Amino acid sequence: MMLKYYTKRYEVIMQGTYPASRKKIMLTTLAKDMEKAYAIPMQRDPAWEQNNEEIFSLYTRVATRKDM
């Protein structure tokens, strides 16, 4: 899927007036969907991160927010 789709989903979640618990579930689902779509490695892989900078940047934002 296109990165724009995942970026838009992230923006909708963050700008929405959802309860914190719902937002966390939505962000977790988004992170899992990105992991599947882009084969994001579970362990840190600097080479993958460098080759997929835009994807990794968005994924990092999603992962950071879902753990807040």
C-alpha positions, 0 to 999 in steps of 0.5 A, spaced: 500 500 500 502 507 499 505 510 504 500 516 503 494 512 505 498 510 512 500 517 513 493 519 512 490 514 517 496 517 522 493 524 521 486 522 522 487 518 528 492 524 531 487 529 530 481 525 532 477 526 538 477 519 540 478 517 547 485 515 549 484 508 550 481 508 543 487 512 540 492 507 542 488 501 539 487 505 533 495 506 533 497 499 535 493 496 529 496 501 524 503 499 526 501 492 525 498 493 518 505 497 516 509 491 519 505 487 514 505 491 508 512 493 508 515 487 512 518 491 517 523 487 521 522 486 529 529 487 531 533 493 529 536 493 522 540 499 520 540 497 513 533 496 512 531 503 516 536 507 511 533 504 505 526 505 507 527 512 511 520 515 509 516 508 512 521 508 518 520 515 520 512 514 520 513 507 523 517 510 529 512 516 530 506 511 530 510 506 535 512 512 539 505 515 540 502 508 541 506 507 547 504 513 550 
